[in-house]
Structures are given as C-alpha cells and as structure tokens.
Amino acid sequence: MMLDTILSQAPVYLLVFVRCFALIMTLPLFSTRAVSRVAKIAFAGYMAFFMLGNAELSEYTAFLGSDGAFSLYFLFLLIGEGLIGIIMGFYITIIFAAFSTAGQFTAFQMGFSAASTYDAMAQVENPLMGQFFNFIAMLVFMQNQWFQRLFLGGLTSSFKALTAISVVNSGETIVTFMLKGLTKLFADALIIALPIMGTLLLITICTGLLSKAAPQMNLLSEGFPVMILTAFLLIMLLIPTMTDFFVRSFAGGFKAIEDLFTSISGGGLR
C-alpha cells in the first residue's frame, strides 16, 4: 500500500522527501553524527509519506509534465525544496546558538574560556558553560514537545504555504527574516548572560579596587575562585528563569516562522 502510493506519485513524493530530509540534516540533535545517515533517510522517507496528502504542490504541475517525467525544471524544484528545509532547520539552529553564545559569554567572564572541548550537539568546539546551556535548552525543547510541534505543525504548514516558486519570488523577505534571526541571536545571548556577567564584572571591579588599596593582600588571585563560586550560585538560582526564557524563545521563534509562511503565502495559510 505504502510503496504503491509512493510509486504512483513518485515526482511529488521526491519533492516532499527532499524538503523533509533537508530539515532533518540541519535540525539540532538530528543533524549530529550520533544519528546514523540510514536513520535520517528512513525518518525523512516516513515523514514525506505522511506529508504527501497535505502537500499543496499544484504549482508544480506545469513543470512535471503530463507523464510525470523528470526534467531540468524538476531539478531546480528539488533544489528549491531543499532550500526551504534548510531555512527552517537553520532558523531553529540559530535559536539554539543563542544559548550556546550566552554560555560562551559567561565562560569568558568566569575565566573558563580556555576550557573548550568538542560539543557533540553543536558539532563545534564550545566552552563548558556553552555546552551546559545548550544541553539545558535541548532538554527544554524536548520536554515541551517542540520537535512534535515542528514536524506536525510547522512542516505541515510549510507544505500548505510555501513552494520553491514562492520562495524565489520572496527572496528579499527571506533574507530579511534570516538577518533578523541573527540579530535576535546576539540579543537573546546577552539577555541570558547579562545577570551573571554584570555580577562578575562588579566583583572584578571590587577586587581591583581592594588590591590597589592593599597590594599585600593579592586579592586578584583570590578573585577567580570567588567569581567561579558566585557564577555557579547565580546559575543555580537563575535556572528557573532561564528555563522560562528558553520556552519563550522557542515560542517566539516558531511564531516568526509562521509569520514568514503567512507573508509569503499572501496573507494566510491555504
């Protein structure tokens, strides 16, 4: 039954599959090397099959031909579908990068900037605090079932609103959307790290003034353990507030993606 449906609608299925696969390959956690490529392809194949009935790809009919044969136009449509999936996955990655960047700001102020190791989730070298914030954000993301909302809500809406043709016609809107996402990345990172960075900056200023007033005390060398202990205490106290901010960031990110779909589709999802 499943194979018969796929074979009867092979060109349309391939277009849907490319978008799903591009999203999975750029999405945090799914894009890591810990997930085998066979599992990614299989998951994208199942997602494409379930999305096949919701995909509004009637604009592609003129490019597929009456017999459904592949052509050069079809190749460009595949590239466009892959681009849509990359845009969605990359924007979710930007949201996670804000938490990782906040951890880097915090680690630099704590004196942990040199303690960098390979982060399996972000797939880059990341300070320990950046990995910690990224791990907390991933747990919040999974706990609030945002993966399900992304695949069942966001991906389904994208097939009802976006096609490769509409993306080409709305290139300026997409570029503006991505630039706003990068701006929001640094703004969110500063908001998360500002309480800890501000407190540690005050401690640094105080130890500097005291060391000038009493040089024989050598308070600068004692300031590092004080800053580390204070930073961990603040993180422990701020974890509930940070978690709430993480949830609001994910909600705002998904709302921004929905607004993009709405603006490109011409005012509403079909």
Secondary structure, 3 states (H helix, E strand, C coil): CHHHHHHHCHHHHHHHHHHHHHHHHHCCCCCCCCCCHHHHHHHHHHHHHHHCCCCCCHHHHHHHCCCCCCCHHHHHHHHHHHHHHHHHHHHHHHHHHHHHHHHHHHHHHHCCCCCEEEECCCCEEEEHHHHHHHHHHHHHHHHCCHHHHHHHHHHHHHHHHCCHHHHHHCHHHHHHHHHHHHHHHHHHHHHHHHHHHHHHHHHHHHHHHHHHHCHHHCHHHHHHHHHHHHHHHHHHHHHHHHHHHHHHHHHHHHHHHHHHHHHHHCCCCC
